[in-house]
Amino acid sequence: MCLFCAAVPTVLSLGFAARHEQRKQQTQAATRGLAPVIPSVPIGQLTAAALAVVVAAAVAYHTHLGG
């Protein structure tokens, strides 16, 4: 498995973990009666963008470099 193909599940798991952490913080704030935490970073969009870059790099690697 090439480096780019191996990075796909890594990117997804890091994105899911970050989103889970954001939801946990939002739930804790709501439980304490505080104003909901507005995410400053759109984790879902960043994960999708990083995944697109990794998949594009894998496609380029496998088609142009013969890997």
Stockholm file with secondary structure:
# STOCKHOLM 1.0

chainA/1-67         MCLFCAAVPTVLSLGFAARHEQRKQQTQAATRGLAPVIPSVPIGQLTAAALAVVVAAAVAYHTHLGG
#=GR chainA/1-67 SS CCHHHHHHHHHHHHHHHHHHHHHHHHHHHHHTTCCCCCCSSCHHHHHHHHHHHHHHHHHHHHHHSCC
#=GC SS_cons        CCHHHHHHHHHHHHHHHHHHHHHHHHHHHHHTTCCCCCCSSCHHHHHHHHHHHHHHHHHHHHHHSCC
//
